[in-house]
């Protein structure tokens, strides 16, 4: 059974990146803040592909999640625990399924209510076993049946935040007056309001990454640009246990602004750090003090990170097989094995689960490509992400694209031999056999944000998100002054 830890793989790294580019989906106004343009008209082929990809990815959440307690597995078909973050992605996927006609609103609402009620009523406490969380936070992984803490995983501030992203999206989406939708809003409110963000500030003013009952705080805080933006927005917006707004200034002061393949931006090597917070927060055209000083917004920053990764793959300094304009994307995900192996006369080092990435100050690359890297960036750079997804599906066929869309990862360089995980298809490469919830989630969500604005449009009305952004100093665009 495999576990994963995304951010901690990069704790020793700074994050950096670089310069301007014109965009098919955003333009720079006089103020310097980017604003979204309408989606380019998709071809019939592209629309059909996105329909298929979204439907299959949705089915993963709908069919693999326990309908009674709402717990979503970390991965499938390998037997696993539940990932709290994956539950947040599942909650986000359900309204997409409603809007796309995959399930009825009533069925999605009942599944959502079951999830929120279970999470709220699950036991919380300081003891190490038979609890689901503490101080309103949840443990990173939970037993799929009981919901109790899995082994000795940490109480996770980021995984709780990703859960809450889905919770608050459901709060703002299910606006009906019937008992089920009314209860969804009430449980969502209760789940969010009980989280003690101030308690999680261990090294002032930063929010800690986590806590364990065995040895208290883990030696890591949220510093430097990454997926932790949503942690701070939620912590600042809390009306019950908020943190000091000085935390946002401290957070942004640890950014590293640099150039990577001609793209100037705040760097973070794996693309998931440029995607997760953006799933629920529409950063287009709004700026904090840091981005006002740089003349762009965080949406444009993520676009540049996406472009730089593609340019890196085209350059292909590591000479990995198949890298190019339509085969690219480094982020956290599975891999074949942890070993050094000779491939075509070259000694190569490979990894299992790893936070792969490429940025100005760090490159972690073993030739393993994650489709979620392009899928989660569709909203930022559709003109390169959609063709890449289509090309990867067509090139690698059923080895890569199956019942629930894209398997988690593949490595075209490994064309012979055996691997610890997944399978090697002779002549084609290594292919994962698992789907991961935290990688399925960005695919369906960010494609929907691109196609209909659904999640962004809904969350722009959520008072807690608005409050958190304003306390962080954001203004402009849809947020106003």
C-alpha positions in Angstrom: 0.0 0.0 0.0 1.5 3.3 -1.1 1.2 6.6 0.6 2.3 10.0 -0.7 3.4 13.3 0.6 3.6 16.0 -2.0 4.9 19.2 -0.4 7.4 17.7 1.9 9.4 16.5 -1.1 10.2 20.1 -1.8 10.8 21.5 1.6 14.4 22.2 0.9 13.7 24.0 -2.3 13.0 27.6 -3.1 10.4 28.4 -5.7 11.1 30.6 -8.7 10.4 31.6 -12.4 10.1 34.3 -15.3 9.0 36.7 -18.3 6.0 37.8 -20.2 4.1 36.2 -23.0 1.0 36.9 -24.9 -2.0 34.6 -24.3 -5.0 33.2 -26.1 -6.9 33.2 -22.9 -5.7 36.3 -21.0 -4.5 39.8 -21.8 -2.7 42.4 -19.7 -4.7 45.5 -19.0 -3.3 49.0 -18.1 -3.3 48.1 -14.5 -1.1 45.0 -15.2 -3.7 42.6 -13.9 -4.7 39.9 -16.4 -8.4 39.4 -17.2 -9.9 36.3 -18.8 -11.0 36.2 -22.4 -13.8 33.9 -23.5 -12.7 30.3 -24.2 -11.5 29.8 -27.7 -14.0 27.9 -29.8 -13.3 24.2 -29.4 -13.3 21.9 -32.4 -15.9 19.2 -32.5 -13.1 16.7 -31.8 -11.8 18.6 -28.8 -15.3 19.0 -27.3 -16.0 15.3 -27.7 -12.7 14.4 -26.1 -13.3 16.8 -23.1 -16.8 15.3 -22.7 -15.3 11.8 -22.6 -12.5 12.8 -20.2 -14.8 14.6 -17.8 -17.4 11.8 -17.8 -14.8 9.1 -17.1 -13.1 11.1 -14.5 -16.4 11.9 -12.8 -17.3 8.2 -12.8 -14.1 7.5 -10.8 -15.4 9.7 -7.9 -19.0 8.6 -8.2 -18.3 4.9 -8.4 -15.3 4.5 -6.1 -16.5 6.8 -3.3 -18.5 5.1 -0.5 -22.0 6.5 -1.0 -22.9 6.3 2.7 -20.0 7.9 4.4 -18.6 9.9 1.4 -15.1 8.6 1.9 -13.1 8.6 -1.4 -10.1 6.3 -1.7 -6.6 7.7 -2.2 -6.2 5.4 -5.2 -7.9 2.6 -7.1 -7.8 -0.3 -8.0 -5.0 -0.8 -5.4 -6.7 -1.2 -2.1 -6.1 2.0 0.0 -7.2 4.3 2.8 -9.3 7.4 2.1 -7.6 10.7 1.3 -9.2 13.6 2.9 -8.2 15.8 0.0 -9.7 13.4 -2.4 -13.0 13.8 -0.6 -12.8 17.5 -1.2 -12.2 16.8 -4.9 -15.2 14.4 -5.0 -17.5 17.0 -3.4 -16.3 19.4 -6.2 -16.9 16.9 -8.9 -20.6 16.2 -8.0 -22.0 19.6 -9.1 -20.0 19.2 -12.3 -21.8 16.0 -12.8 -25.1 17.7 -12.2 -24.4 20.5 -14.7 -23.2 18.0 -17.3 -26.2 15.7 -16.8 -24.3 12.7 -15.4 -26.3 12.5 -12.3 -29.5 14.1 -10.9 -29.2 17.1 -8.6 -31.1 15.2 -6.0 -28.7 12.2 -6.0 -25.7 14.5 -5.9 -27.1 16.5 -3.1 -27.9 13.4 -1.0 -24.4 12.0 -1.6 -23.0 15.4 -0.5 -25.1 15.6 2.6 -24.1 12.0 3.6 -20.4 13.1 3.2 -20.7 16.3 5.2 -22.8 14.8 8.0 -20.3 11.9 8.4 -17.3 14.2 8.4 -18.9 16.5 11.0 -20.1 13.7 13.3 -16.9 11.7 13.1 -15.0 11.7 16.4 -12.4 14.5 17.0 -9.9 14.5 19.9 -6.3 14.6 21.0 -5.9 10.9 21.4 -3.9 9.0 18.7 -6.5 6.4 17.7 -10.2 6.0 17.0 -10.5 9.7 15.9 -10.9 11.3 12.5 -9.4 14.7 13.5 -8.7 17.3 16.1 -9.5 21.0 16.5 -11.6 20.8 13.4 -8.8 19.6 11.2 -8.7 16.1 9.7 -6.0 13.5 9.4 -4.3 13.1 6.0 -5.6 9.6 5.5 -8.6 7.8 7.0 -9.7 4.2 7.2 -12.3 3.7 4.4 -14.8 2.0 6.7 -14.5 3.7 10.1 -13.1 7.1 9.1 -10.5 6.8 11.8 -7.0 8.0 11.5 -4.9 5.7 9.3 -1.8 4.4 11.1 0.3 7.4 12.3 -0.4 10.0 9.6 -0.4 13.7 10.4 -3.3 16.0 11.1 -3.0 17.9 7.8 -3.7 21.6 7.4 -3.5 21.4 3.6 -5.6 18.3 3.2 -8.2 19.8 5.5 -8.1 22.9 3.3 -8.6 20.9 0.1 -11.5 19.2 1.8 -13.0 22.5 2.8 -12.6 23.8 -0.8 -15.1 21.2 -1.8 -17.3 21.8 1.3 -17.6 25.5 0.7 -18.2 25.0 -3.0 -21.1 22.8 -2.1 -22.3 25.4 0.4 -22.5 28.0 -2.4 -23.8 25.6 -5.1 -26.7 24.0 -3.3 -28.9 27.0 -2.7 -32.3 25.2 -2.7 -34.8 25.5 0.2 -35.5 21.8 0.5 -34.3 20.0 3.6 -31.3 18.3 1.9 -29.8 21.4 0.4 -30.5 23.4 3.5 -28.7 20.8 5.6 -25.8 20.9 3.2 -25.3 24.6 3.8 -25.6 24.1 7.6 -23.1 21.3 7.8 -20.7 23.1 5.5 -20.9 26.1 7.8 -20.3 24.0 10.9 -17.3 22.2 9.4 -15.6 25.4 8.4 -16.3 27.4 11.5 -15.0 24.9 14.0 -11.5 24.7 12.4 -9.1 26.3 14.9 -6.6 28.0 12.5 -5.1 30.1 15.2 -4.1 26.9 17.0 -2.2 25.7 13.9 0.1 28.8 14.0 3.1 27.1 15.7 5.9 29.4 14.4 4.4 32.8 14.3 2.9 33.9 11.9 3.1 30.8 9.7 0.5 28.0 9.7 2.1 24.6 10.4 1.8 21.9 7.9 0.6 19.4 10.5 0.5 17.9 13.9 0.7 14.4 15.5 -0.5 13.4 18.9 2.7 11.3 19.4 5.2 14.2 19.0 3.2 17.4 18.3 4.1 19.7 15.5 5.9 18.5 12.4 9.0 20.5 11.6 7.5 22.4 8.6 5.4 25.5 8.1 3.7 26.9 5.0 6.4 29.2 3.5 7.2 29.9 -0.1 4.8 29.8 -3.1 2.9 26.5 -3.4 -0.5 25.0 -3.0 -0.6 26.5 0.6 -2.4 29.6 -0.7 -5.7 28.1 0.0 -4.7 27.3 3.6 -4.0 31.0 4.2 -7.1 32.3 2.5 -9.3 30.0 4.5 -7.5 30.8 7.8 -7.7 34.5 7.2 -11.4 34.3 6.3 -12.5 32.4 9.4 -15.0 34.4 11.5 -14.3 32.1 14.5 -10.6 31.3 14.7 -8.7 33.5 12.2 -5.0 34.1 11.9 -3.2 37.4 11.8 -3.2 39.1 8.3 0.5 39.5 8.8 0.8 35.9 7.9 0.0 36.6 4.2 2.8 39.2 4.0 5.2 36.8 5.6 4.1 34.1 3.2 4.6 36.2 0.1 8.0 37.5 1.4 9.3 34.0 1.0 8.5 33.8 -2.7 11.3 33.4 -5.2 10.8 35.3 -8.5 12.9 34.0 -11.3 13.0 33.0 -15.0 12.7 29.6 -16.4 12.6 29.0 -20.1 11.7 32.6 -20.7 8.8 32.7 -18.4 9.1 35.1 -15.4 7.0 34.0 -12.5 7.0 32.9 -8.9 8.4 29.3 -9.3 7.4 26.1 -7.7 8.7 23.0 -9.6 5.7 20.6 -9.6 2.6 21.9 -11.4 0.1 20.8 -8.6 1.4 23.8 -6.6 0.2 26.1 -9.4 -3.2 24.4 -9.7 -4.8 23.3 -6.4 -5.8 26.7 -4.9 -6.9 27.8 -8.3 -9.5 25.1 -8.5 -11.8 27.0 -6.0 -10.4 30.6 -6.1 -10.7 32.7 -9.2 -7.4 34.7 -9.2 -8.1 36.3 -12.6 -7.8 40.0 -12.4 -7.4 40.3 -8.7 -4.0 41.1 -7.0 -2.4 41.2 -3.6 0.4 43.6 -2.9 3.0 41.2 -4.2 1.4 40.7 -7.6 0.6 44.4 -7.9 4.3 44.9 -7.6 5.0 42.4 -10.4 2.2 43.6 -12.7 0.5 40.2 -13.2 -1.9 38.1 -11.2 -1.7 34.5 -9.9 -3.7 33.1 -12.8 -1.0 34.5 -15.2 1.7 33.1 -12.9 0.2 29.6 -13.2 -0.1 30.1 -17.0 3.6 30.9 -17.2 4.6 27.9 -15.0 2.6 25.7 -17.5 4.3 27.2 -20.5 7.7 26.8 -19.0 7.2 23.1 -18.4 6.2 22.6 -22.0 9.3 24.5 -23.2 11.4 22.4 -20.8 10.0 19.2 -22.4 10.6 20.5 -25.9 14.2 21.3 -25.0 14.4 17.9 -23.1 17.8 18.4 -21.5 17.6 14.9 -19.9 17.0 13.3 -23.3 13.9 11.4 -22.1 12.0 9.4 -24.7 9.0 11.0 -26.3 9.3 14.4 -24.5 8.1 17.2 -26.8 5.3 19.7 -27.6 2.5 17.3 -26.8 4.2 15.0 -24.2 5.0 17.0 -21.1 3.9 17.6 -17.5 5.8 17.1 -14.3 4.0 17.0 -10.9 3.6 14.7 -8.0 2.6 11.2 -8.8 3.4 7.5 -9.1 6.5 6.0 -10.7 7.9 2.5 -11.6 10.5 1.8 -8.9 13.2 3.4 -6.8 16.3 2.3 -8.5 19.1 3.1 -10.9 18.8 1.4 -14.3 20.7 1.4 -17.5 18.5 2.3 -20.5 20.0 2.4 -24.0 23.5 2.7 -22.6 22.6 5.6 -20.2 22.4 5.2 -16.5 19.0 6.5 -15.3 17.6 7.0 -11.8 13.9 6.3 -11.4 11.5 6.8 -8.5 8.1 5.5 -7.2 5.8 8.2 -5.8 7.6 11.5 -6.2 7.0 15.3 -6.4 8.5 15.7 -9.9 8.9 19.2 -11.3 11.0 21.7 -13.2 11.8 25.3 -12.2 14.7 27.7 -12.2 16.3 26.4 -9.0 15.3 22.7 -9.1 14.6 19.9 -11.6 13.3 16.5 -10.4 12.7 14.4 -13.5 13.0 10.7 -14.2 11.1 10.7 -17.5 7.7 10.1 -15.8 4.9 12.2 -17.2 1.6 12.9 -15.3 -1.5 13.6 -17.4 -2.9 15.6 -14.5 -0.2 18.2 -15.1 -1.7 19.2 -18.4 -5.2 18.4 -17.3 -5.1 20.6 -14.3 -3.7 23.4 -16.5 -6.4 23.4 -19.1 -7.9 26.6 -17.7 -4.5 28.4 -17.8 -3.2 27.4 -21.2 -5.9 25.5 -23.2 -4.1 26.0 -26.5 -1.3 23.7 -25.3 -2.9 21.6 -22.7 -5.9 20.2 -24.7 -3.8 19.2 -27.7 -1.3 17.5 -25.3 -4.1 15.5 -23.6 -5.5 14.4 -26.9 -2.1 13.5 -28.4 -1.1 11.5 -25.3 -4.4 9.5 -25.4 -4.0 8.8 -29.1 -0.3 7.9 -28.9 -0.5 5.5 -25.9 -4.1 4.3 -26.3 -5.6 2.0 -23.8 -2.3 1.6 -21.9 -2.8 5.2 -20.7 -6.5 6.0 -21.1 -8.9 3.6 -19.5 -12.2 3.2 -17.7 -11.7 6.3 -15.6 -9.8 8.4 -18.0 -6.0 8.8 -17.6 -4.1 6.5 -15.3 -1.9 8.5 -13.0 1.4 8.4 -14.7 3.5 6.9 -17.5 7.2 6.7 -18.5 8.0 6.2 -22.2 11.7 5.7 -21.5 11.2 2.4 -19.8 10.3 0.1 -22.7 11.7 -3.2 -21.3 12.1 -5.0 -18.0 9.9 -5.2 -14.9 8.8 -2.6 -12.4 7.7 -2.6 -8.7 4.5 -0.8 -9.5 2.4 -0.5 -12.7 3.5 -2.4 -15.8 5.9 -2.1 -18.6 4.5 -2.6 -22.1 7.3 -3.8 -24.3 8.3 -1.1 -26.8 5.8 1.5 -25.4 6.9 2.3 -21.9 5.9 2.0 -18.2 2.2 2.7 -17.4 0.6 3.1 -14.0 -2.3 0.9 -13.2 -3.8 3.2 -10.5 -6.0 6.3 -10.6 -5.3 8.8 -7.8 -8.1 11.0 -6.4 -5.9 14.0 -5.9 -4.9 13.9 -9.5 -8.3 13.0 -11.0 -9.7 16.1 -9.1 -7.8 18.8 -10.9 -8.6 17.3 -14.3 -12.4 17.5 -14.1 -12.5 20.7 -12.1 -10.1 22.8 -14.2 -11.6 21.6 -17.5 -15.0 22.7 -16.1 -13.6 26.1 -15.0 -12.4 26.5 -18.5 -15.6 25.4 -20.2 -18.2 27.0 -18.0 -16.6 29.0 -15.1 -18.8 26.8 -12.8 -16.6 26.5 -9.7 -15.0 30.0 -10.0 -18.4 31.6 -10.6 -19.9 29.8 -7.7 -17.1 30.5 -5.3 -17.0 34.2 -6.1 -20.2 34.3 -4.0 -18.8 32.5 -1.0 -18.4 35.0 1.9 -15.6 33.2 3.6 -13.4 33.1 0.4 -14.2 36.8 -0.2 -13.2 37.7 3.4 -10.0 35.7 3.3 -8.9 37.3 0.0 -9.6 40.8 1.2 -7.7 40.2 4.5 -4.8 39.0 2.4 -4.9 42.4 0.6 -6.5 41.3 -2.7 -8.5 43.8 -4.7 -9.6 44.6 -8.2 -11.5 42.7 -10.8 -14.5 40.7 -9.5 -13.5 41.4 -5.9 -13.7 45.1 -6.1 -11.8 47.4 -3.8 
